[in-house]
Protein backbone atom coordinates (compact mmCIF):
# COMPACT_ATOMS: atom_id res chain seq x y z
CA UNK A 1 0.00 0.00 0.00
CA UNK A 2 2.78 2.46 0.81
CA UNK A 3 4.52 1.78 -2.52
CA UNK A 4 1.30 2.48 -4.40
CA UNK A 5 0.87 5.80 -2.56
CA UNK A 6 4.48 6.78 -3.31
CA UNK A 7 4.00 6.03 -7.01
CA UNK A 8 0.81 8.10 -7.10
CA UNK A 9 2.62 11.05 -5.53
CA UNK A 10 5.47 10.77 -8.04
CA UNK A 11 3.02 11.11 -10.93
CA UNK A 12 2.60 14.76 -10.02
CA UNK A 13 6.27 15.43 -9.28
CA UNK A 14 7.32 18.44 -11.34
CA UNK A 15 10.26 16.48 -12.78
CA UNK A 16 7.95 13.81 -14.26
CA UNK A 17 4.63 15.59 -14.66
CA UNK A 18 5.08 17.09 -18.12
CA UNK A 19 6.28 13.83 -19.62
CA UNK A 20 3.38 11.89 -18.08
CA UNK A 21 0.88 14.47 -19.38
CA UNK A 22 2.44 14.26 -22.86
CA UNK A 23 2.23 10.46 -22.74
CA UNK A 24 -1.43 10.63 -21.67
CA UNK A 25 -0.78 8.89 -18.36
CA UNK A 26 -1.89 11.94 -16.34
CA UNK A 27 -4.47 14.46 -17.54
CA UNK A 28 -3.98 18.20 -17.48
CA UNK A 29 -7.10 18.39 -15.33
CA UNK A 30 -5.54 16.05 -12.75
CA UNK A 31 -2.52 18.35 -12.54
CA UNK A 32 -4.68 21.46 -12.15
CA UNK A 33 -6.81 19.79 -9.48
CA UNK A 34 -3.70 18.73 -7.55
CA UNK A 35 -2.19 22.23 -7.71
CA UNK A 36 -5.41 23.92 -6.62
CA UNK A 37 -5.74 21.61 -3.62
CA UNK A 38 -2.22 22.05 -2.26
CA UNK A 39 -2.17 23.49 1.26
CA UNK A 40 -1.03 27.09 1.70
CA UNK A 41 2.40 27.09 3.35
CA UNK A 42 2.76 30.88 3.22
CA UNK A 43 3.24 31.01 6.99
CA UNK A 44 6.43 28.98 6.65
CA UNK A 45 8.12 31.33 4.20
CA UNK A 46 11.25 33.10 5.42
CA UNK A 47 11.97 36.57 4.09
CA UNK A 48 15.64 36.66 3.04
CA UNK A 49 16.02 40.35 3.83
CA UNK A 50 14.90 39.79 7.41
CA UNK A 51 17.11 36.72 7.73
CA UNK A 52 20.18 38.75 6.66
CA UNK A 53 19.33 41.57 9.07
CA UNK A 54 19.15 39.18 12.01
CA UNK A 55 22.62 37.77 11.30
N, C-alpha and C positions, 0 to 999 in steps of 0.2 A: 504494500500500500504506500509506503513512504517513497519508493522508487517511482511509482506512477505519479505521485504528487510533484516530485522533483522534475520529472520530464514535462509535466504540464506547465510548470513555472518557467522552464527553459524555453518553451515555445514563444513566450513573449519577451524574452531577453533581447535587448536592443541589438546585440551582436548577431542574432539569428533571425529576428523577426522579419526583416525585409525579404530575406531569401525564402522563408516559409510562406510569406504572403505571395511572392512571385510564383512559387511552386503550387499554390492553391491549397496548402496544408493548413493555413490559418487565414481567416477572412479579414478584410480591412475593418469590418464591423466589430469583430472580436477584439481587435487591437484598440479601436476607439473606445469600446465598452470598458476594457481593462484600464486604459489611461484615465477615463472619466471617473472610475471608481477607486483610484488610488487614494490613500489617506493623505491629508494635508500635513506635511511635516515642517511647515513654516516656522513653528516655534523652536525647532532644533537648529535653525540656520545661525551661523556665527558671522557677524559682520567683520570683515578683515580689517577695516580701519580701526574699529574698537579693539580688536585683538592686538594690533600693533601698538596702540596707545597704552595698553595695560602692561606691555613688556617694557 
